[in-house]
Amino acid sequence: MFPEDSDEPSVELGEETEIGSAVGYNFAHWKCLKLLAVNADGVLFSPEALQGPAGQHLRTYHSRDVVGVRMLRRTGVQVLLLSEEEDPVFNTLAEREKFSLRQNCKDKLDELDSYRQQLGLSWAEVGYVGHDVSDVECMRRTGVSACADDSDSMVQRIACFVSHYAGAKGALREFTDQVVELNKMGPKTDTEVEVIR
């Protein structure tokens, strides 16, 4: 479930790193997540869209990612999907799985901040899984950020966690599994520093 051991130094949450090296966490300042925001395009759904002869869009997602989010929601974590465009495919899955969904987001940070305030959460209690440059500001602001291994290079540099998997192919599940385990452990005090590599 956790990234493989390596000789690379550990990273602090939010520290900028070389691409692909930010695998793992320093738990010293971990605060249990209560909201996970996800870029629908490229993280939960494949960024490639197939267009049918009648103009309809077809998108793919990995069932393990959806199961991972389901498991996360069972622990009380809210899930918010964000998208810069509008796609009925997103609506279908969000309604079925009871995700909150915001489409046509011109400013993802503003949308996320508004939702966070509605829930009465601090930024430290919010996680974000991004994919492209439009996610960078959200990732910088939230307590924990993650991305897939096929995300934009800037996104990978600032992510606290870079998955071994591509978007819509298990990356989200790898991260949600860790969040579930970390939330079970609860927050660490400054004297209880534990690093998983």
Legacy VTK file of the C-alpha trace (Angstrom):
# vtk DataFile Version 3.0
C-alpha trace
ASCII
DATASET POLYDATA
POINTS 197 float
0.000 0.000 0.000
2.812 2.429 0.793
5.537 3.524 -1.613
8.601 1.353 -1.702
11.627 2.158 0.439
14.301 4.301 -1.133
17.417 6.223 -0.190
15.787 9.568 -1.014
15.384 11.954 1.954
11.923 12.372 3.440
9.903 15.450 2.531
7.794 17.786 4.604
4.184 18.366 3.645
4.032 21.007 0.934
7.785 21.046 0.301
8.690 21.456 -3.353
10.666 18.466 -4.609
12.081 17.023 -7.773
9.478 15.269 -9.903
8.520 11.886 -8.510
10.482 12.157 -5.255
7.643 13.323 -3.021
6.435 9.838 -2.190
5.616 9.547 1.503
4.680 11.734 4.415
6.174 13.303 7.475
3.419 12.748 10.056
4.623 15.343 12.574
1.881 17.803 11.606
-0.741 15.397 10.279
-4.309 16.458 10.978
-7.102 14.050 10.105
-8.697 14.914 6.769
-12.408 15.676 6.735
-12.689 16.765 3.094
-10.952 15.467 -0.008
-11.279 17.530 -3.195
-10.474 15.807 -6.489
-9.964 17.106 -10.017
-12.534 15.069 -11.939
-10.540 15.380 -15.178
-7.387 13.325 -15.115
-7.698 11.966 -11.569
-11.034 10.170 -11.237
-11.864 10.188 -14.950
-9.439 9.670 -17.792
-8.433 12.959 -19.440
-9.142 11.398 -22.827
-12.742 11.724 -23.988
-14.314 9.669 -26.752
-17.000 11.390 -28.782
-19.807 9.334 -30.238
-21.506 9.995 -33.609
-24.344 11.857 -31.882
-21.872 14.127 -30.090
-22.076 12.360 -26.750
-18.941 12.093 -24.591
-17.675 8.821 -23.210
-15.133 8.776 -20.373
-13.467 5.966 -18.492
-12.681 5.530 -14.821
-11.234 2.725 -12.713
-13.651 0.904 -10.428
-10.938 0.609 -7.754
-10.716 4.398 -7.563
-14.461 4.615 -6.973
-14.320 1.883 -4.317
-11.469 3.748 -2.634
-13.534 6.921 -2.436
-16.479 4.905 -1.123
-14.295 3.502 1.651
-13.066 7.007 2.443
-16.620 8.339 2.694
-17.515 5.545 5.126
-14.950 7.012 7.525
-16.788 10.346 7.454
-14.621 12.173 4.918
-16.560 14.386 2.508
-15.633 14.205 -1.187
-15.827 17.108 -3.640
-15.266 16.716 -7.387
-14.131 19.814 -9.267
-14.079 20.301 -13.030
-13.343 23.219 -15.331
-15.927 21.969 -17.792
-19.384 20.443 -17.648
-19.917 16.808 -18.525
-23.067 14.733 -17.850
-20.819 11.737 -17.149
-19.587 13.502 -14.006
-23.187 14.100 -12.897
-24.092 10.444 -13.291
-21.273 9.169 -11.101
-21.607 11.961 -8.540
-25.316 11.257 -8.097
-24.783 7.520 -7.795
-21.892 7.760 -5.336
-23.204 10.837 -3.486
-20.147 12.996 -4.199
-20.482 16.760 -4.170
-19.739 18.152 -7.629
-18.804 21.608 -8.897
-18.526 22.008 -12.686
-17.536 24.945 -14.895
-15.075 26.033 -12.209
-13.301 29.159 -13.393
-11.548 29.456 -10.029
-11.120 26.098 -8.278
-9.582 27.649 -5.186
-12.583 29.932 -4.727
-15.002 27.004 -5.153
-13.042 24.858 -2.707
-12.728 27.656 -0.159
-16.461 28.304 -0.283
-17.258 24.617 0.251
-14.658 24.337 3.028
-16.212 27.254 4.871
-19.695 25.740 4.504
-18.392 22.658 6.308
-16.595 24.748 8.930
-13.204 23.166 8.231
-9.677 24.516 8.461
-7.379 24.192 5.442
-5.354 21.607 7.395
-8.394 19.296 7.347
-8.665 19.460 3.549
-6.790 17.293 1.043
-6.533 17.800 -2.698
-5.729 15.439 -5.565
-4.724 17.399 -8.647
-3.652 16.743 -12.205
-2.903 19.969 -14.080
-1.712 23.543 -13.531
-5.244 24.709 -12.655
-4.914 22.636 -9.472
-1.678 24.181 -8.199
-3.201 26.914 -6.027
-5.536 24.440 -4.333
-2.675 22.035 -3.731
-0.535 24.767 -2.170
-3.355 25.801 0.169
-4.605 22.450 1.467
-3.088 20.409 4.283
-2.194 17.430 2.083
-1.907 17.204 -1.703
-1.454 14.311 -4.095
-1.333 13.532 -7.797
-0.936 10.699 -10.286
2.356 9.840 -11.962
1.136 11.234 -15.298
0.235 14.649 -13.865
1.746 17.911 -15.050
5.377 18.337 -13.952
4.611 21.393 -11.811
1.862 19.472 -10.009
4.266 16.615 -9.285
6.862 19.021 -7.878
4.538 20.459 -5.241
2.545 17.316 -4.343
3.073 15.754 -0.915
2.403 12.379 -2.524
2.973 11.207 -6.090
1.235 7.931 -6.891
2.868 5.048 -8.707
-0.240 4.897 -10.916
-1.721 7.048 -13.652
-4.881 9.079 -13.284
-8.089 7.036 -13.663
-5.932 3.903 -13.291
-5.575 3.451 -9.546
-3.792 6.630 -8.406
-6.765 7.877 -6.416
-7.224 4.501 -4.716
-3.571 4.402 -3.683
-3.961 7.783 -2.001
-7.368 7.196 -0.398
-6.116 3.933 1.130
-3.360 5.877 2.855
-5.731 8.614 4.031
-8.008 5.996 5.597
-5.057 4.483 7.480
-3.639 7.849 8.531
-7.024 9.065 9.757
-7.308 5.935 11.915
-3.987 6.791 13.560
-5.126 10.324 14.341
-2.939 13.436 14.478
0.608 13.223 15.818
2.094 15.533 18.384
5.311 17.414 17.643
7.253 14.777 19.560
5.799 11.854 17.643
7.467 11.998 14.248
6.941 8.995 12.043
7.894 8.715 8.396
6.517 6.159 5.957
8.482 5.750 2.758
LINES 1 198
197 0 1 2 3 4 5 6 7 8 9 10 11 12 13 14 15 16 17 18 19 20 21 22 23 24 25 26 27 28 29 30 31 32 33 34 35 36 37 38 39 40 41 42 43 44 45 46 47 48 49 50 51 52 53 54 55 56 57 58 59 60 61 62 63 64 65 66 67 68 69 70 71 72 73 74 75 76 77 78 79 80 81 82 83 84 85 86 87 88 89 90 91 92 93 94 95 96 97 98 99 100 101 102 103 104 105 106 107 108 109 110 111 112 113 114 115 116 117 118 119 120 121 122 123 124 125 126 127 128 129 130 131 132 133 134 135 136 137 138 139 140 141 142 143 144 145 146 147 148 149 150 151 152 153 154 155 156 157 158 159 160 161 162 163 164 165 166 167 168 169 170 171 172 173 174 175 176 177 178 179 180 181 182 183 184 185 186 187 188 189 190 191 192 193 194 195 196
